[in-house]
């Protein structure tokens, strides 16, 4: 497959958590694509997105004359198209739990999302840490720690991710990693013994994640120069 076969339409890199997920997965897997960015929170944002996707939302993957919307659907599509990339765990039980965790991120944790929106370039220590949001965070900390202990550390090729190698599940939770950093969430108070901190470091130091952060900085600089 050539790079021209895929066009990924995304929103601002500072804010668009749903855009980060498939972007990071494709970059981490070494799958080339054309990137089209739509500036969010503008009066014409919806109209600009509708040029590319009938849903009016980002991200959207344009492929073979079709548009695949929704982050998880895009990630699933990429995993199906590139089985050799092993973007889901090979073991059946691990794969089932990886899908379950990804789906939970897709549909859950509304309090955390609302109170601590993604803002990768910003620091807001203590902001948004309501009881409800911290309950979501505590659940995620327990989930990450459990998966790392049960699967990640036991993997033949443990690269520090939830199931050893980078997977769709890691891509789905990457925006939460940035949220915990932005809002300076006390991980130890939520039950971390260092496992979650190490996992977050593995995500944040990915070359592709660093590229996303640099892209966010460039976008914000461009906005200021308008």
Backbone as numpy.savetxt, mean C-alpha at the origin, in Angstrom:
# Nx Ny Nz CAx CAy CAz Cx Cy Cz
5.48 -9.41 -21.75 4.64 -8.22 -21.75 5.52 -6.97 -21.75
5.16 -6.00 -22.53 5.93 -4.78 -22.62 5.36 -3.72 -21.70
6.20 -2.71 -21.43 5.76 -1.66 -20.54 4.54 -0.92 -21.04
4.39 -0.83 -22.36 3.27 -0.08 -22.92 1.93 -0.78 -22.71
1.95 -2.02 -22.28 0.69 -2.74 -22.07 -0.04 -2.28 -20.82
0.66 -1.67 -19.90 0.04 -1.25 -18.65 0.16 0.26 -18.45
-0.95 0.87 -18.11 -0.94 2.27 -17.69 -1.65 2.33 -16.34
-0.95 2.83 -15.33 -1.52 2.92 -13.99 -1.83 4.38 -13.70
-3.09 4.66 -13.47 -3.55 6.01 -13.17 -3.65 6.14 -11.66
-2.95 7.12 -11.11 -2.87 7.27 -9.66 -3.14 8.71 -9.24
-3.31 8.91 -7.93 -3.47 10.24 -7.37 -2.20 10.72 -6.70
-2.28 11.86 -6.01 -1.12 12.46 -5.34 -0.41 11.45 -4.46
0.90 11.40 -4.54 1.66 10.41 -3.78 1.72 10.72 -2.29
1.49 11.94 -1.91 1.46 12.26 -0.48 0.21 11.69 0.18
-0.89 11.65 -0.55 -2.19 11.34 0.05 -2.83 10.02 -0.39
-2.59 9.59 -1.61 -3.39 8.52 -2.18 -2.92 7.13 -1.75
-3.46 6.67 -0.63 -3.08 5.37 -0.09 -3.46 4.24 -1.04
-4.62 4.36 -1.67 -5.05 3.29 -2.58 -4.17 3.22 -3.82
-3.64 4.36 -4.25 -2.74 4.37 -5.40 -1.40 3.71 -5.06
-0.92 3.96 -3.84 0.37 3.39 -3.43 0.38 1.87 -3.56
-0.72 1.23 -3.23 -0.73 -0.24 -3.15 -0.34 -0.93 -4.47
-1.07 -0.72 -5.58 -0.66 -1.40 -6.82 0.63 -0.83 -7.39
0.87 0.46 -7.20 2.11 1.07 -7.68 3.31 0.37 -7.05
3.27 0.21 -5.74 4.38 -0.41 -5.02 4.53 -1.87 -5.44
3.42 -2.57 -5.58 3.50 -3.98 -5.97 4.16 -4.13 -7.34
3.74 -3.32 -8.29 4.29 -3.44 -9.64 5.75 -3.03 -9.69
6.09 -1.97 -8.98 7.49 -1.54 -8.95 8.36 -2.57 -8.25
7.88 -3.09 -7.14 8.67 -4.06 -6.38 8.86 -5.35 -7.18
7.85 -5.71 -7.97 7.93 -6.93 -8.77 8.69 -6.71 -10.09
9.05 -5.47 -10.38 9.79 -5.19 -11.61 8.93 -5.26 -12.85
7.66 -4.91 -12.71 6.74 -4.94 -13.85 6.61 -3.53 -14.41
7.06 -3.27 -15.63 7.03 -1.91 -16.18 5.61 -1.43 -16.49
5.40 -0.15 -16.29 4.09 0.44 -16.60 4.27 1.93 -16.85
3.32 2.50 -17.56 3.25 3.94 -17.75 2.46 4.53 -16.59
2.99 5.57 -15.98 2.34 6.20 -14.83 1.64 7.49 -15.26
0.37 7.58 -14.94 -0.40 8.80 -15.19 -0.91 9.30 -13.85
-0.57 10.54 -13.52 -0.94 11.08 -12.21 -2.03 12.14 -12.35
-3.04 12.03 -11.48 -4.14 12.99 -11.43 -4.05 13.72 -10.10
-4.04 15.03 -10.16 -3.98 15.80 -8.92 -5.33 15.76 -8.21
-5.30 15.36 -6.96 -6.52 15.23 -6.17 -6.92 16.55 -5.52
-8.14 16.58 -4.99 -8.66 17.72 -4.22 -8.73 19.01 -5.04
-8.99 18.84 -6.35 -9.17 19.98 -7.24 -10.61 19.97 -7.76
-11.07 21.10 -8.25 -12.45 21.17 -8.74 -12.69 20.27 -9.94
-11.62 19.99 -10.70 -11.78 19.16 -11.90 -11.23 17.76 -11.72
-10.93 17.37 -10.49 -10.33 16.05 -10.26 -11.19 14.92 -10.81
-12.48 14.93 -10.47 -13.36 13.87 -10.93 -13.41 13.80 -12.45
-13.50 14.95 -13.09 -13.54 14.97 -14.55 -12.26 14.43 -15.15
-11.12 14.76 -14.54 -9.84 14.27 -15.03 -9.74 12.75 -14.91
-10.24 12.21 -13.80 -10.19 10.77 -13.61 -11.13 10.06 -14.57
-12.31 10.64 -14.81 -13.29 10.02 -15.69 -12.78 9.87 -17.13
-11.79 10.65 -17.50 -11.16 10.48 -18.81 -10.53 9.10 -18.92
-10.08 8.57 -17.77 -9.37 7.29 -17.75 -10.20 6.13 -17.22
-11.09 6.41 -16.27 -11.81 5.33 -15.61 -13.27 5.69 -15.39
-14.19 4.81 -15.72 -15.62 5.11 -15.54 -16.05 5.17 -14.08
-15.24 4.66 -13.17 -15.61 4.71 -11.76 -15.41 6.10 -11.16
-14.53 6.89 -11.77 -14.23 8.20 -11.22 -13.29 8.16 -10.04
-12.64 7.01 -9.84 -11.72 6.86 -8.71 -10.36 6.37 -9.19
-9.33 6.70 -8.42 -7.99 6.14 -8.64 -7.70 5.19 -7.48
-6.86 4.18 -7.75 -6.13 3.92 -8.98 -6.99 3.20 -10.01
-6.47 3.18 -11.22 -7.08 2.42 -12.30 -5.97 1.87 -13.17
-6.07 0.62 -13.53 -5.08 -0.01 -14.40 -5.69 -0.17 -15.78
-5.07 0.44 -16.77 -5.53 0.33 -18.16 -4.68 -0.73 -18.86
-5.38 -1.75 -19.40 -4.68 -2.90 -19.97 -5.54 -3.52 -21.06
-4.98 -3.62 -22.24 -5.65 -4.26 -23.38 -7.04 -3.69 -23.64
-7.15 -2.38 -23.56 -8.40 -1.72 -23.86 -9.43 -1.77 -22.75
-9.05 -2.36 -21.60 -9.96 -2.45 -20.46 -9.40 -1.61 -19.31
-10.27 -1.32 -18.35 -9.87 -0.58 -17.15 -10.20 -1.43 -15.94
-9.18 -1.75 -15.15 -9.37 -2.49 -13.91 -9.29 -1.49 -12.77
-10.38 -1.35 -12.03 -10.41 -0.42 -10.91 -10.24 -1.16 -9.60
-9.94 -0.41 -8.54 -9.81 -0.92 -7.18 -8.42 -1.54 -6.96
-7.78 -1.10 -5.89 -6.41 -1.54 -5.61 -6.24 -3.04 -5.52
-7.12 -3.68 -4.75 -6.97 -5.12 -4.56 -7.21 -5.87 -5.86
-8.18 -5.44 -6.65 -8.43 -6.08 -7.94 -7.23 -5.93 -8.86
-6.59 -4.78 -8.84 -5.40 -4.58 -9.66 -4.28 -5.50 -9.20
-4.07 -5.55 -7.89 -3.01 -6.41 -7.36 -3.28 -7.88 -7.69
-4.53 -8.31 -7.57 -4.89 -9.68 -7.91 -4.63 -9.95 -9.40
-4.96 -8.99 -10.23 -4.74 -9.13 -11.67 -3.26 -9.31 -11.98
-2.44 -8.47 -11.39 -0.99 -8.55 -11.61 -0.44 -9.88 -11.11
-0.90 -10.32 -9.95 -0.44 -11.60 -9.41 -0.82 -12.75 -10.35
-2.01 -12.69 -10.94 -2.45 -13.72 -11.89 -1.64 -13.70 -13.18
-1.35 -12.49 -13.66 -0.64 -12.37 -14.93 0.84 -12.73 -14.83
1.40 -12.61 -13.63 2.82 -12.88 -13.44 3.04 -13.90 -12.33
2.61 -15.14 -12.53 2.75 -16.15 -11.47 4.19 -16.39 -11.04
5.14 -16.20 -11.96 6.54 -16.42 -11.61 7.06 -15.41 -10.59
6.36 -14.29 -10.44 6.77 -13.29 -9.46 6.41 -13.71 -8.02
5.58 -14.73 -7.89 5.20 -15.27 -6.57 4.70 -14.16 -5.64
3.67 -13.44 -6.08 3.16 -12.32 -5.31 2.15 -12.73 -4.25
1.83 -14.02 -4.20 1.13 -14.64 -3.07 2.01 -15.78 -2.56
1.92 -16.12 -1.28 2.70 -17.25 -0.77 2.35 -18.54 -1.50
3.33 -19.43 -1.65 3.10 -20.69 -2.34 2.30 -21.67 -1.49
2.54 -21.69 -0.20 1.83 -22.61 0.70 0.35 -22.24 0.76
-0.52 -23.25 0.69 -1.95 -23.01 0.62 -2.49 -22.29 1.84
-2.07 -22.70 3.04 -2.55 -22.05 4.25 -2.04 -20.62 4.35
-0.76 -20.44 4.08 -0.19 -19.09 4.11 -0.89 -18.20 3.09
-1.16 -18.74 1.91 -1.82 -17.96 0.86 -3.24 -17.58 1.28
-3.94 -18.50 1.93 -5.29 -18.22 2.39 -5.29 -17.10 3.43
-4.35 -17.15 4.35 -4.28 -16.12 5.39 -3.78 -14.80 4.83
-2.92 -14.86 3.81 -2.47 -13.64 3.14 -3.64 -12.95 2.46
-4.48 -13.72 1.79 -5.66 -13.15 1.13 -6.64 -12.59 2.17
-6.80 -13.32 3.27 -7.70 -12.86 4.33 -7.23 -11.52 4.91
-5.93 -11.41 5.16 -5.39 -10.17 5.72 -5.52 -9.02 4.73
-5.28 -9.31 3.45 -5.41 -8.27 2.42 -6.85 -7.80 2.31
-7.79 -8.74 2.35 -9.21 -8.39 2.27 -9.65 -7.59 3.49
-9.11 -7.93 4.66 -9.46 -7.18 5.87 -8.99 -5.73 5.75
-7.81 -5.54 5.19 -7.32 -4.18 4.98 -8.20 -3.45 3.97
-8.63 -4.17 2.97 -9.43 -3.58 1.91 -10.77 -3.04 2.43
-11.38 -3.77 3.36 -12.73 -3.41 3.79 -12.84 -2.90 5.23
-11.76 -2.98 5.98 -11.84 -2.68 7.40 -11.05 -1.47 7.85
-10.92 -1.36 9.17 -10.10 -0.32 9.81 -10.54 1.09 9.45
-11.85 1.29 9.42 -12.40 2.60 9.02 -12.00 3.71 9.98
-11.94 3.42 11.27 -11.59 4.46 12.25 -10.16 4.95 12.05
-9.25 4.01 11.82 -7.86 4.38 11.57 -7.74 5.21 10.30
-8.43 4.80 9.27 -8.37 5.54 8.00 -8.89 6.96 8.16
-10.00 7.08 8.88 -10.60 8.40 9.03 -9.76 9.33 9.92
-9.27 8.81 11.01 -8.56 9.66 11.98 -7.10 9.89 11.63
-6.51 8.97 10.90 -5.09 9.10 10.54 -4.92 8.89 9.03
-5.39 9.81 8.22 -5.25 9.66 6.76 -3.79 9.67 6.34
-3.50 8.99 5.24 -2.12 8.94 4.77 -1.62 10.31 4.35
-0.43 10.65 4.81 0.25 11.89 4.44 1.73 11.62 4.61
2.34 10.99 3.61 3.67 10.42 3.76 4.76 11.45 4.03
4.54 12.70 3.65 5.56 13.73 3.84 5.38 14.52 5.13
4.33 14.20 5.88 3.98 15.01 7.04 4.23 14.27 8.35
4.36 15.06 9.43 4.51 14.52 10.78 3.47 15.17 11.68
2.61 14.32 12.25 1.57 14.80 13.15 1.52 13.92 14.39
2.57 13.94 15.20 2.62 13.03 16.36 1.43 13.23 17.30
0.77 12.12 17.61 -0.34 12.15 18.55 -1.69 12.50 17.95
-1.71 13.05 16.76 -2.97 13.47 16.15 -3.79 12.24 15.74
-5.09 12.31 15.91 -6.00 11.28 15.43 -6.01 9.99 16.23
-5.33 9.96 17.34 -5.20 8.71 18.09 -6.36 8.55 19.07
-7.54 8.43 18.50 -8.73 8.19 19.30 -8.74 6.74 19.78
-9.60 6.46 20.72 -9.70 5.09 21.23 -10.04 4.12 20.11
-10.94 4.54 19.23 -11.36 3.67 18.14 -10.23 3.44 17.12
-9.52 4.51 16.79 -8.42 4.38 15.83 -7.30 3.52 16.40
-7.01 3.68 17.69 -5.97 2.89 18.32 -6.38 1.43 18.45
-7.68 1.17 18.56 -8.14 -0.22 18.57 -7.83 -0.88 17.23
-8.07 -0.15 16.15 -7.70 -0.66 14.83 -6.19 -0.90 14.75
-5.43 0.08 15.24 -3.97 -0.03 15.19 -3.48 -1.22 16.00
-4.08 -1.44 17.16 -3.69 -2.57 18.01 -3.95 -3.90 17.29
-5.08 -3.97 16.60 -5.40 -5.19 15.86 -4.37 -5.42 14.75
-4.00 -4.37 14.05 -3.02 -4.49 12.96 -1.66 -4.90 13.51
-1.25 -4.31 14.61 0.03 -4.68 15.23 0.03 -6.16 15.57
-1.05 -6.66 16.15 -1.14 -8.07 16.47 -1.13 -8.95 15.24
-1.80 -8.49 14.19 -1.84 -9.25 12.94 -0.45 -9.34 12.33
0.23 -8.21 12.20 1.58 -8.20 11.62 2.53 -9.07 12.42
2.49 -8.91 13.72 3.40 -9.68 14.58 3.13 -11.17 14.43
1.86 -11.56 14.42 1.52 -12.97 14.29 1.96 -13.56 12.97
1.77 -12.82 11.88 2.15 -13.33 10.56 3.67 -13.42 10.42
4.36 -12.44 10.95 5.82 -12.47 10.88 6.37 -13.67 11.65
5.83 -13.92 12.84 6.32 -15.03 13.66 5.98 -16.37 13.05
4.74 -16.52 12.60 4.28 -17.82 12.11 4.77 -18.15 10.71
4.85 -17.13 9.85 5.18 -17.39 8.46 6.48 -16.70 8.01
6.59 -15.40 8.25 7.73 -14.66 7.74 9.07 -15.20 8.19
9.22 -15.39 9.48 10.49 -15.87 10.02 10.77 -17.33 9.69
9.72 -18.05 9.33 9.88 -19.47 9.00 10.10 -19.69 7.51
9.99 -18.63 6.74 10.11 -18.77 5.29 11.53 -19.12 4.87
11.64 -19.89 3.80 12.96 -20.24 3.27 13.72 -18.99 2.88
13.00 -18.04 2.31 13.60 -16.77 1.88 12.94 -15.63 2.65
13.38 -15.40 3.88 12.79 -14.36 4.70 13.48 -13.03 4.43
12.74 -12.13 3.80 13.26 -10.80 3.48 12.68 -9.73 4.40
12.05 -10.17 5.49 11.54 -9.22 6.47 10.09 -8.87 6.32
9.39 -9.50 5.36 7.99 -9.16 5.11 7.05 -10.16 5.79
5.76 -9.93 5.69 4.80 -10.70 6.47 4.90 -12.20 6.22
5.14 -12.58 4.97 5.25 -14.00 4.63 6.64 -14.34 4.11
7.61 -13.54 4.48 8.99 -13.76 4.05 9.34 -12.86 2.88
8.85 -13.22 1.70 9.03 -12.39 0.51 7.91 -11.36 0.42
8.18 -10.28 -0.29 7.17 -9.24 -0.50 5.98 -9.82 -1.25
4.77 -9.50 -0.77 3.56 -10.05 -1.37 2.50 -8.97 -1.52
1.38 -9.36 -2.11 0.23 -8.46 -2.22 -0.18 -7.94 -0.85
-0.11 -8.78 0.16 -0.51 -8.37 1.50 0.35 -7.23 2.01
1.64 -7.28 1.75 2.53 -6.18 2.16 2.17 -4.90 1.42
1.85 -5.01 0.15 1.46 -3.82 -0.61 0.19 -3.21 -0.04
-0.74 -4.05 0.37 -2.00 -3.56 0.92 -1.81 -2.83 2.24
-0.83 -3.24 3.04 -0.62 -2.62 4.34 0.45 -1.52 4.33
1.12 -1.32 3.21 2.17 -0.29 3.16 1.69 1.10 3.58
0.48 1.53 3.17 0.02 2.84 3.62 -0.17 2.94 5.14
-0.49 1.81 5.78 -0.63 1.83 7.24 0.74 2.03 7.88
1.76 1.44 7.28 3.12 1.65 7.77 3.44 3.14 7.77
3.09 3.83 6.70 3.38 5.27 6.65 2.54 6.03 7.66
1.31 5.59 7.90 0.46 6.25 8.89 1.06 6.14 10.30
1.52 4.95 10.65 2.11 4.77 11.97 3.31 5.70 12.16
4.06 5.93 11.06 5.20 6.84 11.13 4.75 8.30 11.21
3.80 8.67 10.37 3.31 10.06 10.33 2.76 10.51 11.68
1.99 9.62 12.33 1.31 9.99 13.57 2.04 9.49 14.82
3.25 8.96 14.60 4.12 8.53 15.70 3.37 7.64 16.69
2.77 6.59 16.16 2.00 5.67 16.99 2.96 4.88 17.90
2.62 4.78 19.18 3.43 4.06 20.15 3.19 2.56 19.97
4.05 1.92 19.22 3.86 0.51 18.89 4.01 -0.40 20.10
4.93 -0.07 20.98 5.12 -0.90 22.18 3.86 -0.91 23.04
3.18 0.24 23.13 1.95 0.30 23.92 0.85 -0.55 23.30
0.99 -0.86 22.02 0.00 -1.66 21.32 0.40 -3.14 21.23
1.51 -3.48 21.89 1.90 -4.89 21.96 3.08 -5.30 21.11
3.79 -4.35 20.53 4.94 -4.71 19.71 6.16 -5.02 20.57
6.84 -6.09 20.22 8.08 -6.47 20.90 9.31 -6.17 20.04
9.12 -5.34 19.03 10.18 -5.02 18.08 9.95 -5.64 16.72
9.08 -6.64 16.67 8.78 -7.32 15.41 8.14 -6.39 14.40
7.16 -5.61 14.86 6.44 -4.70 13.97 7.34 -3.55 13.54
8.13 -3.04 14.44 9.05 -1.96 14.09 10.01 -2.41 13.00
10.52 -3.64 13.11 11.43 -4.16 12.10 10.72 -4.34 10.76
9.47 -4.79 10.83 8.69 -4.96 9.60 8.47 -3.61 8.91
8.11 -2.61 9.68 7.92 -1.27 9.11 9.20 -0.77 8.45
10.32 -1.03 9.07 11.60 -0.61 8.50 11.85 -1.32 7.17
11.46 -2.60 7.09 11.64 -3.34 5.84 10.82 -2.71 4.72
9.61 -2.26 5.04 8.76 -1.61 4.03 9.32 -0.25 3.65
9.65 0.56 4.64 10.05 1.94 4.36 11.40 2.05 3.65
12.26 1.04 3.79 13.57 1.10 3.14 13.60 0.43 1.77
12.46 -0.09 1.33 12.41 -0.62 -0.03 12.79 0.47 -1.03
13.64 0.18 -2.00 13.96 1.18 -3.02 12.72 1.75 -3.69
11.73 0.90 -3.96 10.50 1.37 -4.60 9.72 2.30 -3.68
9.73 2.03 -2.38 9.04 2.91 -1.43 9.76 4.25 -1.36
11.07 4.22 -1.37 11.84 5.46 -1.38 11.58 6.26 -2.65
11.39 5.57 -3.76 11.04 6.25 -5.01 9.68 6.94 -4.89
8.72 6.27 -4.24 7.40 6.87 -4.03 7.53 8.14 -3.20
8.32 8.09 -2.15 8.49 9.26 -1.28 9.16 10.40 -2.04
10.15 10.08 -2.84 10.79 11.13 -3.65 9.80 11.72 -4.65
8.97 10.86 -5.21 7.95 11.35 -6.13 6.97 12.28 -5.44
6.60 11.95 -4.21 5.71 12.81 -3.43 6.34 14.17 -3.18
7.61 14.18 -2.86 8.32 15.44 -2.63 8.35 16.29 -3.90
8.58 15.64 -5.03 8.62 16.37 -6.30 7.27 16.96 -6.63
6.19 16.22 -6.37 4.86 16.71 -6.62 4.54 17.94 -5.75
4.90 17.85 -4.47 4.62 18.96 -3.57 5.42 20.20 -3.96
6.66 20.01 -4.39 7.47 21.14 -4.86 6.85 21.78 -6.09
6.37 20.95 -6.99 5.73 21.47 -8.21 4.48 22.28 -7.87
3.70 21.82 -6.89 2.49 22.55 -6.48 2.86 23.93 -5.94
3.91 23.98 -5.15 4.33 25.24 -4.55 4.83 26.24 -5.57
5.31 25.72 -6.70 5.86 26.58 -7.75 4.82 27.04 -8.76
3.58 26.59 -8.59 2.52 27.01 -9.51 2.19 28.49 -9.33
